[in-house]
Amino acid sequence: MNVAIVGASGAVGQEFLRILAERDFPIDNLVLFGSERSAGKKYTFKGKEYEVKLLQHNDDFKDIDVAFTSAGGGTSKEFAETITKHGAVMIDNSSAFRMCDDVPLVVPECNAEDALNRPRNIIANPNCTTIMMVVVLKPLEALSHIKRIHIASYQSASGAGAAAMAELQQEYKELVNNEPVTVSKFPHQLAYNVIPQIDVFTDNGYTKEEMKMFNETRKIMHSDVRCSAMCVRVSSLRSHSESVWIETESPISVEDAQKAIAAAPGCT
Ligand SMILES: NC(=O)c1ccc[n+]([C@@H]2O[C@H](COP(=O)([O-])OP(=O)(O)OC[C@H]3O[C@@H](n4cnc5c(N)ncnc54)[C@H](OP(=O)(O)O)[C@@H]3O)[C@@H](O)[C@H]2O)c1
């Protein structure tokens, strides 16, 4: 397959490269894209160097089979036509298309079959907190319909991108050296702190991040589940955590829940 990565220099783009190598994904040609900021930068993939190309409205995606895009919602919207017009499948990590009726929102462990129906040649990935939750909800839903979920999330700096991760590390350095602390990517100092707000508030009093969990979970699970989330940024560099209270239509024993989760793909 010919594979493109749009946003190769970013936190997600770098993970794409790492995981494609780890899984020995069958790649004939790999093309990396970015903005003027990273164009010309070189990254090593399986011992070979690749130079980042400037993302432009041209025919660069003509021979691409799959494009993993992770360069923000605005870039995805602007370049979707350019990326897909010759037949490439765009697997988009941004929030640009997640709730569009003609774009499937897919977590392979839950609803891989939805990816087969993609009228615009776009497959959307959900928000990170939603992905890790639905992988666990899916085997429980098979035991009894899940009616309601209450979530408390603990989300690391990585969820805010590469520059935000650098800021957290910078803050720790500055604190150790008794220097003024740089605060720019997060609304407050994150080092030695937790921030109980991710993204802006919507009219109903939940933040956008919290509403993503509500809307995206329902779309992926094809469910009417009600979902109340409280999303918090914590001062770890990587790895999110969640506590999830689940209310099912009929009772499930702890043993049955444990067995179902243990047998589900992607769960440990
Ligand atoms: N971090 C996560 O855990 C996570 C989880 C789920 C979804 N997402 C989503 O994934 C996307 C990227 O997130 P991230 O955390 O990787 O952000 P990031 O570390 O800030 O990286 C952003 C990437 O987008 C590229 N980019 C920005 N504007 C561009 C443009 N006009 N043309 C081409 N490339 C452009 C940047 O390239 P340059 O360096 O050249 O500017 C960079 O590679 C966002 O939509 C985010 O919401 C992130």
The ligand as a Gaussian input file, in Angstrom:
#p B3LYP/6-31G(d) Opt

LIG

0 1
 N       -2.933000      14.219000      20.782000
 C       -3.911000      13.364000      20.876000
 O       -3.905000      12.456000      21.739000
 C       -5.081000      13.408000      19.944000
 C       -6.059000      12.480000      20.117000
 C       -7.151000      12.463000      19.263000
 C       -7.216000      13.383000      18.249000
 N       -6.242000      14.305000      18.076000
 C       -6.374000      15.237000      16.958000
 O       -5.313000      15.025000      16.034000
 C       -4.935000      16.246000      15.421000
 C       -3.459000      16.491000      15.635000
 O       -3.176000      16.444000      17.004000
 P       -1.716000      16.413000      17.609000
 O       -1.918000      16.211000      19.046000
 O       -0.817000      15.503000      16.850000
 O       -1.265000      17.950000      17.353000
 P        0.203000      18.554000      17.206000
 O        1.183000      17.781000      17.979000
 O        0.030000      19.994000      17.482000
 O        0.525000      18.357000      15.645000
 C       -0.188000      19.011000      14.636000
 C        0.290000      18.515000      13.294000
 O       -0.509000      19.105000      12.286000
 C        0.330000      19.652000      11.277000
 N       -0.325000      20.774000      10.635000
 C       -0.939000      21.843000      11.217000
 N       -1.414000      22.695000      10.278000
 C       -1.117000      22.142000       9.076000
 C       -1.342000      22.525000       7.744000
 N       -1.972000      23.664000       7.420000
 N       -0.874000      21.717000       6.758000
 C       -0.237000      20.576000       7.057000
 N        0.020000      20.145000       8.304000
 C       -0.417000      20.934000       9.304000
 C        1.549000      20.059000      12.024000
 O        2.619000      20.174000      11.116000
 P        3.691000      21.368000      11.274000
 O        4.637000      20.940000      12.366000
 O        4.322000      21.437000       9.935000
 O        2.914000      22.601000      11.612000
 C        1.730000      18.888000      12.978000
 O        2.365000      17.814000      12.335000
 C       -5.853000      17.298000      16.030000
 O       -6.949000      17.459000      15.178000
 C       -6.276000      16.685000      17.341000
 O       -7.512000      17.174000      17.784000
 C       -5.169000      14.332000      18.908000

